Amino acid sequence: MLALVAAATVAGMTGYTAMAGWVADVPQPALTDLYLRAGVLPAGRPSRSTLWRVCTDTDPQALDTATGAWTTGRRSGLDPVAEALPENDPAPQPAPADLVRLDGKTVCGAVDADGQQLHLSRRWPVASSPAHPLW
């Protein structure tokens, strides 16, 4: 559910009602895949109150620890749950193709029909240059 909240937030949703509306529009195959990747059986779409409860009941330190382990695992090619690194063992250096640069801008004065500002983002692999971004 936190992944759905994060995706809704990145999509510009503010507030639990807007997030629940965004989640309601997620295609069922994508939702099922997300649940299966999290190791749980597919369930119905979470309601506004469920999203609120999950967000407010989540331990921030535990979330930070889990996010850090996941990020380290993604960069090193390890599964952070199955193959935890020993405490004193540095993480292997990622292959350059695994790294992606992100850049984002808010366009001043540009708004859509709902009055929301236009946000642009760009990503490209570290091995490439900004002149040749990966889209």
C-alpha positions as CSV (number, residue, x, y, z in Angstrom):
1,M,0.0,0.0,0.0
2,L,2.9,2.4,0.7
3,A,4.0,1.9,-2.9
4,L,0.5,2.9,-4.1
5,V,0.7,6.0,-1.8
6,A,4.2,6.9,-3.1
7,A,3.1,6.5,-6.8
8,A,-0.1,8.6,-6.2
9,T,2.1,11.3,-4.6
10,V,4.5,11.3,-7.5
11,A,1.5,11.6,-9.8
12,G,0.6,14.8,-8.0
13,M,-2.1,13.6,-5.7
14,T,-2.4,15.5,-2.4
15,G,-4.6,14.2,0.3
16,Y,-6.0,10.8,1.0
17,T,-9.2,11.3,-1.0
18,A,-7.2,12.2,-4.1
19,M,-4.8,9.2,-3.5
20,A,-7.8,6.8,-3.1
21,G,-9.2,8.1,-6.4
22,W,-5.9,7.6,-8.1
23,V,-5.6,4.1,-6.7
24,A,-9.1,3.4,-8.0
25,D,-7.8,4.1,-11.6
26,V,-4.8,1.7,-11.4
27,P,-5.4,-1.1,-13.8
28,Q,-6.2,-4.4,-12.0
29,P,-3.3,-6.4,-13.6
30,A,-0.9,-3.7,-12.3
31,L,-2.5,-3.8,-8.9
32,T,-2.4,-7.6,-8.8
33,D,1.3,-7.6,-9.8
34,L,2.2,-5.1,-7.1
35,Y,0.5,-7.2,-4.4
36,L,2.2,-10.4,-5.7
37,R,5.6,-8.6,-5.7
38,A,5.0,-7.6,-2.1
39,G,4.4,-11.3,-1.3
40,V,0.7,-11.0,-0.4
41,L,-2.4,-12.3,-2.1
42,P,-4.2,-9.8,-4.4
43,A,-6.9,-7.9,-2.4
44,G,-9.4,-5.2,-3.3
45,R,-8.4,-1.6,-3.7
46,P,-7.6,0.2,-0.5
47,S,-10.1,2.8,0.7
48,R,-9.2,6.3,1.7
49,S,-9.4,5.4,5.4
50,T,-7.2,2.3,4.8
51,L,-4.5,4.5,3.1
52,W,-4.7,7.0,6.0
53,R,-4.3,4.2,8.6
54,V,-1.4,2.6,6.8
55,C,0.4,6.0,6.4
56,T,-0.2,7.2,10.0
57,D,0.5,3.8,11.6
58,T,3.8,3.2,9.7
59,D,6.9,3.5,11.8
60,P,9.1,6.1,10.1
61,Q,12.3,4.5,11.3
62,A,11.3,1.1,10.1
63,L,10.3,2.5,6.7
64,D,13.6,4.3,6.4
65,T,15.5,1.1,7.3
66,A,13.5,-1.0,4.8
67,T,13.8,1.6,2.0
68,G,17.6,1.8,2.6
69,A,17.9,-2.0,2.5
70,W,15.8,-2.1,-0.7
71,T,17.9,0.6,-2.4
72,T,21.1,-1.0,-1.4
73,G,19.8,-4.3,-2.8
74,R,18.8,-2.8,-6.1
75,R,22.1,-1.1,-6.5
76,S,24.1,-4.2,-5.6
77,G,22.0,-6.7,-7.4
78,L,21.1,-8.5,-4.2
79,D,17.7,-9.3,-2.8
80,P,17.8,-7.2,0.4
81,V,15.5,-9.7,2.2
82,A,17.1,-13.0,1.1
83,E,20.7,-11.9,1.0
84,A,21.4,-9.3,3.7
85,L,25.0,-8.0,3.7
86,P,27.1,-8.6,6.8
87,E,27.3,-5.5,9.0
88,N,31.0,-4.7,8.3
89,D,31.0,-5.8,4.6
90,P,30.7,-2.9,2.2
91,A,28.0,-3.1,-0.5
92,P,29.4,-4.1,-3.9
93,Q,29.7,-1.3,-6.4
94,P,26.8,-1.2,-8.8
95,A,27.3,-1.7,-12.5
96,P,27.0,1.7,-14.4
97,A,23.9,0.5,-16.2
98,D,22.1,0.1,-12.9
99,L,22.4,3.8,-12.1
100,V,19.9,6.3,-13.4
101,R,20.0,10.1,-13.1
102,L,16.8,12.0,-12.3
103,D,16.1,15.7,-12.9
104,G,12.9,17.5,-12.4
105,K,11.6,21.1,-12.8
106,T,8.4,23.0,-12.1
107,V,7.6,25.3,-15.0
108,C,6.9,28.8,-13.6
109,G,3.6,30.2,-14.8
110,A,2.5,27.1,-16.6
111,V,-0.7,25.6,-15.2
112,D,-3.2,23.0,-16.4
113,A,-7.0,23.4,-16.6
114,D,-7.2,22.5,-12.9
115,G,-4.7,25.2,-11.9
116,Q,-1.9,22.7,-11.1
117,Q,1.6,23.7,-12.1
118,L,3.4,21.7,-14.8
119,H,6.2,19.5,-13.6
120,L,8.7,18.1,-16.0
121,S,11.1,15.2,-15.3
122,R,13.9,13.5,-17.2
123,R,15.9,10.4,-16.5
124,W,18.9,8.9,-18.2
125,P,21.5,6.2,-17.4
126,V,24.7,7.4,-15.8
127,A,26.7,6.0,-18.8
128,S,24.8,8.2,-21.2
129,S,24.8,12.0,-21.4
130,P,22.0,14.5,-20.8
131,A,22.1,15.1,-24.6
132,H,21.0,11.5,-25.1
133,P,18.4,10.8,-22.3
134,L,16.7,7.4,-21.8
135,W,13.0,7.9,-22.2
